[in-house]
C-alpha cells in the first residue's frame, strides 16, 4: 500500500468534507427560518409576555418569510414552558419568551428543576424592560416614599404588603425595598397580582409593588395612591411620578423584563439573525407605542448580545442572593 498517497487522499477528502459541511451549514442558516417559528410563553394570554410575544411575531414574521406563532403554556411560574424549549431541536424554530420567573427566580427555589437556564438557554433579544409601581391604599398615612419608610420604621411588621405569590416580582421587589430601607413589613401572598389588588382596594392589605397595567386604572379613579416607580430614571408615560431611588432609597432599581431565549446549541448565525430582525424594528414608532403601553422600553444598552448575556447573568445572581438572604421558599 502506498501510505503517502493514501494519506494525501485522506487529507483531501477530509478537507472537502469540512468545506462541504461549512457550506451546507452556512446555506442552512441563511435559509432560516425554514418553517413556522413557535414562540412559547409560560403565562396565559393577555399578560405582558404574551403581549410582547405577539408584537414580536407581527413585527418580524413578514420580513423573515415565515409565520411566528405564539403558544401559551401557563403554569408553575413558566418552568414547563422553559423545559419544553430547552428540550426542543436547537434550530431556532422554537423560542422561549420569558420574564425573570423561569430564568432567574424559580431555579433558586426548586432543588429538582429540570433545566439550568445559564447552561441550557441563550438570550437572543430583550423585548422590553420597565418599571413596577409602588401603590398604597388611601388609608395609609403616606403621600410619598419617605413618609412610607418613616411610617413602616415606626410600626415594624404592622404594614402588610401583597404580592402574586412567593418568589413573584412583587414579593422580591418589596423585599429588596425593605432591605435597602431597613424596614419590616408583613408579606401576604396571593395567587396572582389580580387577587392581591382586590384586597388592596378593600384595605385588607396596605402596600403593593405591581405592574402599571394592574394598578394605574385604580390610581386614576382615586382608589389607590401612586407613590413611585422602580426604575432608576422616571418613566416617559408617568413623568410626574418620582423614582424610589430619587426619593431617598439610594441605588434602588427593580426592572420587569421580557427576553427571547433559544436553546443553547442553536447556531450563532440563527441567533444573530433573530437578534438583528428585532433590532431593525424595535425603535419604530408603532413598537415604541406598544412598549409604552406597558411602561416599558427596549433599552439600547442591551442591544448587543454580549451585553444582554451579562445582564441575564447578573439578574440570575442578584435575584438568587435576594432569595437566599430572605429565605424565600416555594409554595409548591
Residue pairs with C-beta under 8 A, 6 or more apart in sequence:
25 267
26 269
28 34
29 267
29 269
29 270
29 273
30 269
32 64
32 91
32 92
32 269
32 270
32 273
33 64
33 65
33 66
33 92
33 93
34 66
34 93
35 66
35 93
36 66
36 67
36 68
36 69
36 93
37 61
37 64
37 66
37 67
37 68
37 69
37 92
37 93
37 94
37 95
38 69
38 71
38 93
38 94
38 95
39 53
39 56
39 57
39 68
39 69
39 70
39 71
39 95
39 97
39 260
40 71
40 73
40 81
40 84
40 85
40 94
40 95
40 96
40 97
41 47
41 49
41 50
41 53
41 70
41 71
41 72
41 73
41 74
41 81
41 97
41 98
42 49
42 73
42 74
42 75
42 77
42 78
42 79
42 80
42 81
42 82
42 96
42 98
42 101
42 102
43 49
43 50
43 72
43 74
43 78
44 50
44 72
44 74
45 72
48 99
48 128
48 211
48 213
48 256
48 258
48 294
48 296
49 97
49 98
49 99
49 258
50 70
50 72
50 97
51 290
51 294
52 97
52 127
52 128
52 258
52 290
52 291
52 294
52 296
53 70
53 97
53 127
54 70
55 127
55 287
55 290
56 68
56 97
56 127
56 260
56 278
57 67
57 68
57 69
57 70
58 68
59 278
59 281
59 282
59 287
60 68
60 274
60 277
60 278
60 280
60 281
61 67
61 68
63 277
63 280
63 281
64 273
64 277
70 97
73 80
73 81
73 84
74 81
76 106
76 332
77 101
77 102
77 105
77 106
77 167
78 98
78 99
78 101
78 102
78 106
79 102
79 106
79 110
79 113
79 114
79 115
81 96
81 98
81 102
82 96
82 98
82 102
82 103
82 115
82 117
82 121
82 261
83 114
83 115
84 94
85 94
85 95
85 96
85 121
85 261
85 262
85 263
86 114
86 115
86 120
86 121
86 263
88 94
88 263
89 263
90 262
90 263
90 264
90 265
90 266
90 267
91 266
91 267
91 270
92 262
92 266
92 267
92 270
92 271
92 273
92 274
94 263
95 124
95 260
95 261
95 262
95 274
96 102
96 121
96 260
96 261
96 262
97 127
97 258
97 259
97 260
97 261
98 258
98 259
98 261
99 169
99 256
99 257
99 258
99 259
100 169
100 256
100 257
100 315
100 319
101 167
101 168
101 169
102 117
103 117
103 121
103 259
103 261
103 312
103 315
103 316
104 117
104 312
104 315
104 316
104 318
104 319
104 320
105 167
105 172
105 319
105 323
106 113
106 167
106 330
107 113
107 116
107 117
107 316
107 320
108 319
108 320
108 323
108 324
109 166
109 167
109 323
109 328
109 329
109 330
110 330
110 332
115 121
117 261
117 316
118 312
118 313
118 316
119 264
120 263
120 264
121 261
121 262
121 263
121 264
122 261
122 262
122 263
122 264
122 266
122 271
122 309
123 259
123 260
123 261
123 305
123 308
123 309
123 311
123 312
124 259
124 260
124 261
124 262
124 271
124 274
124 275
124 278
124 305
125 259
125 260
125 274
125 275
125 278
125 279
125 282
125 308
126 257
126 258
126 259
126 260
126 298
126 299
126 302
126 308
126 311
127 258
127 259
127 260
127 278
127 282
127 298
128 257
128 258
128 291
128 294
128 296
128 297
128 298
129 255
129 256
129 257
129 258
129 296
129 297
129 298
129 299
129 302
130 212
130 231
130 235
130 255
130 256
130 257
130 291
130 294
130 295
130 296
130 297
131 212
131 229
131 230
131 231
131 235
131 238
131 255
131 256
131 295
132 169
132 170
132 173
132 209
132 210
132 211
132 212
132 229
132 230
132 254
132 256
133 209
133 210
133 211
133 212
133 215
133 216
133 219
133 226
133 228
133 229
133 230
133 238
133 241
133 295
134 145
134 148
134 177
134 207
134 208
134 209
134 226
134 227
134 228
134 229
134 230
134 244
135 200
135 207
135 208
135 209
135 210
135 215
135 218
135 219
135 224
135 225
135 226
135 227
136 142
136 148
136 206
136 207
136 208
136 224
136 225
136 227
137 200
137 201
137 203
137 205
137 206
137 207
137 224
137 225
138 222
138 223
138 224
138 225
139 203
139 206
140 148
140 151
140 159
140 206
140 207
140 225
141 147
141 151
142 148
142 150
142 151
142 227
143 225
143 227
144 227
144 228
144 242
144 247
145 227
145 228
145 242
145 244
145 247
145 248
145 249
146 247
146 248
148 207
148 227
149 181
149 183
149 248
149 249
151 159
152 158
152 159
152 181
152 183
152 184
152 185
153 181
153 182
153 183
156 183
156 184
157 184
157 185
157 186
158 186
159 185
159 186
159 206
159 207
160 185
160 186
160 187
160 188
160 204
160 205
160 206
160 207
161 170
161 174
161 185
161 186
161 187
161 188
161 205
161 206
161 207
161 208
161 209
162 170
162 188
162 189
162 190
162 196
162 197
162 199
162 200
162 205
162 207
162 208
163 169
163 170
163 171
163 174
163 187
163 188
163 189
163 190
163 193
163 196
163 208
163 209
164 170
164 171
164 189
164 190
164 191
164 192
164 193
164 195
164 196
164 210
165 171
165 189
165 190
165 191
165 192
165 331
166 189
166 328
166 329
166 330
166 331
167 323
167 328
167 330
168 189
168 193
169 209
169 211
169 254
169 256
170 193
170 196
170 208
170 209
170 210
171 187
171 189
171 328
172 254
172 319
172 322
172 323
172 328
173 209
173 230
173 254
174 185
174 187
174 207
174 208
174 209
175 187
175 322
175 326
175 328
176 252
176 254
176 322
177 183
177 209
177 244
177 249
177 252
177 254
178 184
178 185
179 322
179 325
179 326
180 249
180 250
180 251
180 252
181 249
185 207
188 196
188 199
188 205
189 331
190 196
190 199
193 208
193 210
193 211
193 214
194 214
196 205
196 208
196 210
197 208
197 210
197 214
197 215
197 218
199 205
200 206
200 207
200 208
200 224
201 218
201 223
201 224
208 215
209 230
209 254
211 256
211 294
211 295
212 237
212 238
212 294
212 295
213 293
213 294
213 295
215 224
215 226
216 226
218 224
219 225
219 226
226 238
226 241
227 247
228 241
228 242
228 243
228 244
228 247
229 235
229 238
229 241
229 242
229 243
229 244
229 295
230 243
230 244
230 252
230 253
230 254
230 255
231 243
231 253
231 255
232 243
232 245
232 253
233 243
234 241
234 242
234 243
235 241
235 295
236 292
236 297
237 292
237 295
238 295
243 252
244 252
245 251
245 252
245 253
256 296
257 315
258 296
259 308
259 312
260 274
260 278
262 270
262 271
262 274
271 305
272 305
275 305
279 303
281 287
282 298
283 298
287 298
288 297
291 297
291 298
301 307
302 308
302 311
322 328
